[in-house]
Amino acid sequence: MFDPTSRYARLETAQITLTDGRTVAYLQRRFLPQGRTLPLLATVTVIDGDRLDLIADRTFGNSLLFWHICDANDAMKPDELTAEPQRTLRIPIPQI
């Protein structure tokens, strides 16, 4: 259903039957890992104008893997990671 690099690729699909008899499929919840437990590939210092997709492309060679950086830095609001230049971000080894 999802691209193998998607953060949702490993989630199980479940079903629920509604009171009117319809069955609805949905994805199980994705629990965020503790960032400090993820194996570290590198650290990166944010520069003015940086975006997570650009950082992911520079470090992983794939801008769609930005979510790994979010996970490694315990980010619930991804834009906050690049809001302040000079912030150091943990870049994990992608777990794909």
C-alpha positions, 0 to 999 in steps of 0.5 A: 500500500505504501512505498517501502521508504514510507514511515507507514510501510511497516504498519499493520492494516486492521479492520473495524465493523461499524454499528451500521455493519460497514467494515472500515480498514485502517492502519494501526498507530505508529509509535514514535521511537525514542530519538536517542536510541536510534543509531547515529549516522552523523550530526548536522548544523542547520544553516539559514534557509535549511529545510528537512527535505534538503538535509535528508537529500544531502545526508541520505540521498533521498528527500523523502526520508526526512521523517527519520530526522524527525524521529531521531530528534523527537520532533512532533512539529518538523518545521521547528527543527530548522527554525533556528540556524546553528541548531545541531540535528541528529541524523540516524542510520535509516531503519528501512 
